[in-house]
Amino acid sequence: MNKLKILPITITAALTAALLFGGWFAYRHYGVEQPLDRVANAIDGVESAQIEMSTEQVKVNLKLAPNADLGEIYRRIKEDGASEIGGKQLELSASAKVSPRLEKAWSYSLFDVAEAMENRKYSGIRDAMANLSKQFPGVTVTTDMDDENVYISMRDGDSAKFVVLPRQPAMLGVWPNA
């Protein structure tokens, strides 16, 4: 019986693994992440986009212009990137140049927003944001909602704060992007 030679088998296994995993990573980067990156960066109001993919979700980290329409950006990414996203969950994280005044305004309204989300009375968010604009003159707030999220855009001059709140009750424990 012939003895198996260890060195050629090891080299063959290593090359096979490198080709398989290298091909998979190349496909994921050039075939999925880069096209989705181009979709996100082509939307008005998006200054830059970074895509992070896992087996169950696609996370899009956006840097937005102060005048960006957060709800519309989410819808466009979901529609235009549908082939890349597939059945994965899309999670959006948006940031912009935030002022301490906007952070303070958000902290004032946080309890009202949390209560409205918990009770699923989303009109309470709109009311809280209207009161916020009265408490902080010059701060404008727009809200938007779809089947998955509530979008809050706060603006103060050239500063903005964007918040995406998921409508699923199980996810309301922590708002990672608030």
C-alpha positions, 0 to 999 in steps of 0.5 A, a space after each residue: 500500500 502506498 503511503 500518502 504524502 502529507 506535504 502535497 495533501 496539505 498544500 492542496 487543502 490550503 489552496 482549495 480553502 483559500 480559493 473557496 473563502 477568497 472567492 466568497 469574500 470577493 463575491 460578497 465585497 464586489 457583488 453585494 456590498 459595493 453595489 449597495 454602497 453605490 446605491 446608498 451613495 447615489 441618494 440625495 442627502 447622503 454624504 457617505 455610506 458604509 455597508 456591514 453585512 452579516 448572515 441575517 442583516 445588512 447594516 448601513 451606516 450613513 453620514 447625512 447632510 442636514 437637509 436629508 430626508 431620512 424616511 425617503 433614504 431608507 425606502 430608496 435603499 430598500 427598493 434600489 438595493 433589494 437584490 443585494 439585501 435579499 431576505 436580510 433585515 435592513 438596519 439604518 444608522 444615520 449621523 450628521 454634525 450634531 450640536 449640543 443643543 440638539 442633543 439637549 432637545 432630544 433628551 427633553 423629548 426622550 421620555 415622551 417618545 419612549 412612551 409613545 413607542 411603547 404604547 404604539 401611539 405614534 401620534 404622540 411622537 409628532 406631538 412631542 416633536 411639536 412641543 420640542 420646536 416650541 421649547 427650542 426656537 429654531 429647532 425644526 423637527 420632521 417625523 416620518 413612519 413606515 411599516 418598519 420604523 419611525 424616522 425623526 429628523 431634527 435640524 438646527 442651522 447646519 446641525 442635524 440629528 437623525 433617529 431611526 426607531 424600530 416599530 417592533 416591540 421586542 427591539 425597543 429595549 435599547 435604541 442603539 442609534 438614539 
